């Protein structure tokens, strides 16, 4: 005997209603901004005016538009990194730590490679960062593949360990001797990423990000390895049955993921800061998880999501400057958008029907 | 040496309290089949909202209560995504952590501006038991919530999970939800209840830091303690008593590092080594426990009646 039951239930549908598909992103945006409007009101600001500064004003001048691309650069890279892992069903939450591993490598190479011409130095910086991020991703990946240790927990813990390593380096051997600041010495000029447009902050890292997006697209859709990745991601037993080596595929995807996250660290050191600093990354590694999820684990989606999040980050600074709304509105908006999208994607796959 | 050890033991219990509270909360959630990665954010928000309430109302008790209520609320929000909507638990948990850390920093800036020194309030004081005894005095001089955690919350969690009907239901929805459903028990209701209890405990852990230990709120107040709690739950094999022991081991290492640093000892290795040590130990423990770890069978699996 059942007590009173909720009068509506979810019924699974294989094909969402055709009018739903284009509507979903619009619904996600509207719901997100409806929720964040409440927050803007608590800061005693006019939501409509805030949204203007948030979404329109960064696109209205060249300087701020380029800034959107600057902010999108690390997100493209961490988004691609996380997608490589998640598409294979390997939940790498460690992009944050892997980013710093790449950043340490870049800060070191940026000094060691000082004498080399940029044409040789820059590729070496990127390869170095890739290897460093890969090395940091290797431990949890091996533990997962060989000993079945849950990667979510180990990658999270590796992030914390990396934070202490960075702190130890910056407070120890690399503490700036003149200023006493915890930051590494400035990298050589020839290892700095060149600017794409003079008098802007947009640097070579953006091109690297675009290449990463293209590589992700190519691997996922045009190679047999991409097919294996997606097969493993969809279900390990089935992939195994189809003759795919699940362990090998997972390991390679996890290492590529760590390597690309490492490049994000290189890009921030060589393109923006020119030093290793403790707060080099504004949660880029974790935001990469959001980008990958919102982007539907595909290259185009990750690209669009990174640009949009770059817009939100730039917009949040504009709102903060112009209206005094705390800049953290950006992070909140991104998280709300993720949660709303999670709910909405489900609506796409289920229909609400009245119980009979 | 004697003073050193006595102080170390005293500090171990103090430092472990927030971790154990949060880890017991996570134990409830995972036993019911939900990995709650929102833990870090729930602790952070709990620490802040508890502090804010105490600061504005002048009541530490009200602060603690509001913190716990916020934890329950966000535990239920985790339930909305993972139980009702059945979406990926990693992503929704991480989303809640990012939401709550953003929300906390937003609200902090709104209420306290961009000041350089963290605002502080008079915090709860330690209980003075046998203050004249040179050994037991310092060890027993703890906050009341530390006593409640180790003497009530941990044993109660064991008793509830292993000796009550409700606990049996929690463990069953984490192992075999189909059977629970067949027995006419609502799987979602049990999972929501476990998440609510869990969220409340996590937020209490966060509030312990701001209302008891520090009497202040700082940006780095939680700094990964939630992730440690997650690891300790696996280390403790989802058993409250063993989870508590894991928490004490972590607290011990952390307290040792604090003591050594406070003594101004010049060590040949950076003090960060000690800070990172518990994380390394936990990973090693996971490797050792890996083969024997008895994950709740339905962990990470949404339940939907076909």
HADDOCK unambig.tbl for C-alpha pairs under 7 A between the chains (distance, minus, plus):
assign (segid A and resid 43 and name CA) (segid B and resid 110 and name CA) 6.82 0.50 0.50
assign (segid A and resid 147 and name CA) (segid B and resid 290 and name CA) 6.99 0.50 0.50
assign (segid A and resid 148 and name CA) (segid B and resid 290 and name CA) 7.00 0.50 0.50
assign (segid A and resid 149 and name CA) (segid B and resid 286 and name CA) 6.83 0.50 0.50
assign (segid A and resid 149 and name CA) (segid B and resid 287 and name CA) 6.40 0.50 0.50
assign (segid A and resid 149 and name CA) (segid B and resid 290 and name CA) 5.72 0.50 0.50
assign (segid A and resid 153 and name CA) (segid B and resid 231 and name CA) 6.31 0.50 0.50
assign (segid A and resid 154 and name CA) (segid B and resid 283 and name CA) 6.38 0.50 0.50
assign (segid A and resid 156 and name CA) (segid B and resid 227 and name CA) 6.74 0.50 0.50
assign (segid A and resid 157 and name CA) (segid B and resid 227 and name CA) 6.83 0.50 0.50
assign (segid A and resid 157 and name CA) (segid B and resid 279 and name CA) 5.97 0.50 0.50
assign (segid A and resid 160 and name CA) (segid B and resid 224 and name CA) 6.73 0.50 0.50
assign (segid A and resid 161 and name CA) (segid B and resid 276 and name CA) 5.25 0.50 0.50
assign (segid A and resid 161 and name CA) (segid B and resid 279 and name CA) 6.60 0.50 0.50
assign (segid A and resid 164 and name CA) (segid B and resid 272 and name CA) 5.58 0.50 0.50
assign (segid A and resid 164 and name CA) (segid B and resid 276 and name CA) 6.19 0.50 0.50
assign (segid A and resid 168 and name CA) (segid B and resid 270 and name CA) 6.19 0.50 0.50
assign (segid A and resid 168 and name CA) (segid B and resid 272 and name CA) 5.81 0.50 0.50
assign (segid A and resid 326 and name CA) (segid B and resid 106 and name CA) 5.61 0.50 0.50
assign (segid A and resid 326 and name CA) (segid B and resid 109 and name CA) 6.18 0.50 0.50
assign (segid A and resid 326 and name CA) (segid B and resid 110 and name CA) 6.73 0.50 0.50
assign (segid A and resid 328 and name CA) (segid B and resid 102 and name CA) 5.69 0.50 0.50
assign (segid A and resid 328 and name CA) (segid B and resid 105 and name CA) 6.35 0.50 0.50
assign (segid A and resid 328 and name CA) (segid B and resid 106 and name CA) 5.10 0.50 0.50
assign (segid A and resid 329 and name CA) (segid B and resid 106 and name CA) 6.39 0.50 0.50
assign (segid A and resid 331 and name CA) (segid B and resid 102 and name CA) 5.38 0.50 0.50
assign (segid A and resid 332 and name CA) (segid B and resid 99 and name CA) 5.25 0.50 0.50
assign (segid A and resid 332 and name CA) (segid B and resid 102 and name CA) 4.98 0.50 0.50
assign (segid A and resid 332 and name CA) (segid B and resid 103 and name CA) 5.93 0.50 0.50
assign (segid A and resid 335 and name CA) (segid B and resid 95 and name CA) 5.56 0.50 0.50
assign (segid A and resid 335 and name CA) (segid B and resid 98 and name CA) 5.86 0.50 0.50
assign (segid A and resid 335 and name CA) (segid B and resid 99 and name CA) 4.89 0.50 0.50
assign (segid A and resid 336 and name CA) (segid B and resid 99 and name CA) 6.51 0.50 0.50
assign (segid A and resid 338 and name CA) (segid B and resid 95 and name CA) 6.60 0.50 0.50
assign (segid A and resid 339 and name CA) (segid B and resid 92 and name CA) 6.72 0.50 0.50
assign (segid A and resid 339 and name CA) (segid B and resid 95 and name CA) 6.38 0.50 0.50
assign (segid A and resid 342 and name CA) (segid B and resid 87 and name CA) 6.78 0.50 0.50
assign (segid A and resid 343 and name CA) (segid B and resid 85 and name CA) 6.80 0.50 0.50
assign (segid A and resid 346 and name CA) (segid B and resid 85 and name CA) 6.98 0.50 0.50
